[in-house]
Amino acid sequence: MAHQTKHEELRDRIFAEVRSTMAPDDMLPTERQLAERFGVSRMTVRQALNGLREDGVLRSVRGVGTFVARPRVSKGPSLTSFSEDLAARGYDPRTELIAAEEIPAPTHIAVDLGISPGTTIYRIERLRLGDGSPMCHEEVCLHAARFPGLLEEDLAQSLYRLLERRYGVRLQRAHQDVRAVNLGERTAQLLDVEPNSAALHVKRVSRDQRGRVVESGQSLCRGDLYDFSFVVARPEP
């Protein structure tokens, strides 16, 4: 077994204590207090805490402190809504509507939706929260003519359920591209993290039960709270 460095040993000790005696959102002692308690330098403490943040065990709020992170939401291959994902993991899902407007479709959105550039679309921008904590920033675009009156609805509810209930449109499958990004200042502020924090950018084009494109969407998910898991198989020779 490889020899552990001092900060790796401290990381393991803090991790064991967090798991055995602390709950999500509990606040850790300061770096100075931890250094005095464990008899190490503040640099060693900082390295240990950075490792635990990278592992998703801890999260930090600038000017406030370091907290025990909530469990990650592991997104699998099923096409489920944010509300369904969080409810299945014991969170209380909530949505804050940022913007809902009619706009001419930019070319790249028009291509996704299979319509002409400049056609009227709905752009819906929302912040998704779990137990009151921001987790995901979302923008969805839909062909306005297909969903008359949509902007008059309560868009803080599950959009997938709304489309199915009012318009008889059930999202069946989606093509998703996932890549790692660093958050800009505006989105970082919305998600309550530091600018340049790691995030997952998810580009999604979804189709209904008849194979017709319904939405072109993109989400920025906090890297400390989300991961995506897929089952892959090696092809036969």
ABEGO torsion letter per residue (X at the ends): XBBBBAAAAAAAAAAAAAAAABBBGBBBBBAAAAAAAAGBBAAAAAAAAAAAAAAGABBBBBGAEBBBBBBBBBBBABBBBAAAAAAAAGBBBBBBBABBBBBBBBAAAAAAAGBBBGBBBBBBBBBBBBGGBBABBBBBBBBAAABBGAAABBAABBAAAAAAAAAGBBBABBBBBBBBBBBBAAAAAAAGBBBGBBBBBBBBBBBBAAGBBABBBBBBBBAAABBBBBBBBBBBX
